[in-house]
Every structure is written in structure tokens, then in C-alpha cells.
């Protein structure tokens, strides 16, 4: 029987990080995401990992790190498709802003190209990319 306790705890830390993103406390958000991965890496539950990756995407957009956001968005879509992990419907409003803004900031062609690059990442590569957000917002 699969209990999903580690994964559930990781998803809860990602939710805490999301709240920190909403208050623009990115240092705490990143720290919570690092803790989240400690739990998520112990148990592979695609739905929880997709939520975790979605928080990274929203954070990258909130920080104005559009190239990272676009790559993460590409990886996230690919990951969801590959693992049949649906979006949380209640989160669509928080996703639509960064999705649209990345096209505005980068231009449609560049955003699409970066998303295509993101589709080729591994989950470890996507997390390493997201951790570049520790360098501060630019």
C-alpha cells in the first residue's frame, strides 16, 4: 500500500513556499522549496511533484526571471503529460498571469523556444534551473 506520506509532506512545504511567494518573501520560499524536495525525492508521486514544479514556475515569474520561468513551464507541461498529473483547477488564476507575461516579456518565439528547451530537462535539471533563483531577482 502506498501511503504518500513523504510526498504529501513535500507538497505541503511547496504550499508554504507558495504563500511566501505571494508575500514576496523569496528567501523563505526558496528555503521551503528546498525542504519540500527533501520529502518529494523520497517518494515519487507525480501529482505532488507537478505542484512543486508549478510553484517554482510561479516564483520565477514573480521574480521576473522570465527565461527560467519559460524553461520551467516547458518542463512542467511535459512532466504533466508524461505522468498524467493534472493541474489543480483552483490554481489556474495564479498560472495565467505568469504564462501570459512570459510571452510579453520574452516575445512569443523566444518563450516557445525556451519552453521547448525545458521539455528536454530531467526533473533534476529542472530543479537545478529553479535553484538559480537563489541568485536573487534580476
Secondary structure by P-SEA (a helix, b strand, c coil): cccaaaaaaaaaaaaaaaaaaaacaaaaaaaaaaaaaaaaaacccaaaaaaaaaaaaaaaaaacaaaaaaaaaaaaaaaaaaacccccccaaaaaaaaaaaaaaaccaaaaaaaaaaaaaccaaaaaaaaaccccccc
